Amino acid sequence: MSEFFDNMNRQEVDKTSAPVIKFNNVCKTYTLYKSDQERFRALFIKPRHPVYHKALDHVSFEVHKGEAVGIMGDNGCGKSTLLKTVTGVTFPDEGDVYVNGMVAALLELTAGFSTEMTGRENIYLKGYILGLNDDEIKIIEENVVDFAELGEYIDQPVRTYSSGMKMRLGFAINVNIAPDILVVDEALAVGDAAFKAKCKNKIREIIETGVTVLFVSHNAAQVEEICERSIYMKKGVVMFDGPTKETHLVYLTDKRTTQIKKLKKKIAKLEKLIETSDNIEDVNAAKAVVPKHNKRLAKLEGELVQYTQELEDYRKNSGGEENKEE
């Protein structure tokens, strides 16, 4: 277990209780457009040859109260769509999504701000959007002001804020409203090192109180530090769901395997060109590139062996627990 959880007085997760988040065979498909003009025309005329992207492909999982669950995967794997589905920003085309509790989302931290209103006024505005009344907002107001560390700027129009100041305010509001579920997408990149540490500690406090957390970050070490369980997604599909360390190793071995296959195909194509082409320039260019690709291939294969061994060791040391690979 990471230092993040050391000495944390956490409530025990009751996995026999009803889940607070449940996805049951959820699918979400987007239509891709080449331009804004094409998107606008599609409002009136059905596209002749539409291109579709399945962001979520029969996704199923459960999250129980008090769990901190990470979502791993490359860009375009469906992480953000999943989080937006949890927060109600988007809705599935198929399947059912069950969310029980008030959700605070650290996705677009500055969404919903009025640039002409002051930071303090925006605390109330965001509070109203989240369904809080005046008395409830007043209780958290000073906590938000103190956490954001904006000084006298809190009473200045938000249009005078830097992007970092806006993100601080957005983060401060969402973590201080006492949510039941906290959804975090790369939000720990806010501010300088000291403020990042402050944000991480605040999330630790939130987890300690039993709040459910869904956490997305491209920083795998950060996910391992904060989440004991993680889900690996690839092309909209849940590939693996288990302990974060194991999930990370599954992700790395799968990624290296894919990279090796692609690179081998590229090398084979270049070698065939060298053997068959009559174009001297193309042949010489291919001969110059192949050694670099082979060097890269050797590095990837070495990393695959390393990650595969680490995964085997982890499973052996953790008692041979069965994985939950789909």
QUIBELHU-V302114 format. One line per field, one symbol per residue. phi: phi as a letter, one per 40 degrees, with the letter a starting at -180 (. if undefined). psi: psi as a letter, one per 40 degrees, with the letter a starting at -180 (. if undefined). A space follows every 50 residues. Layout:
phi: ???
psi: ???
//
This chain:
phi: .ccdccgcccccccccccccbabbfcbabbccbcaccccccccbbcdcbc bbbccbbfcbabbbdgcbbcbbicdgchdccccccccgcbbccagbbbbb hcbbbcbccccgcbccccccccccccccdcgccdccccccdcccccccfc fcccbbdccccccccccccccccccbcfccbbbbbfccccgccccccccc cccccccccgccbbbbacccccccccbcbabbbafgbccaaadddccccc ccccccccccdccccccccccccccbcccccccccccccddccccccccc ccccccccccccccccccggdccbcc
psi: iiddehehgiihhgeeihidhhhhfhihhihhididdddddeddhhidgi hihgdhgfhhiihiheihhihiiiheeeddddddddeediiidiiihhhh ihhhhgcgdeheihdeiidddddddddddeeiiddddddeddddddddfe beedeiideeiiddddddddddddeeefidhhhhgfeeehaadddddddd ddddddddeehhhhhhiegdddddddhdiihhihfehhdihaiddddddd ddddddddddddddddddddddddddiehddddddddddddddddddddd dddddddddddddddddeefhhifh.
//
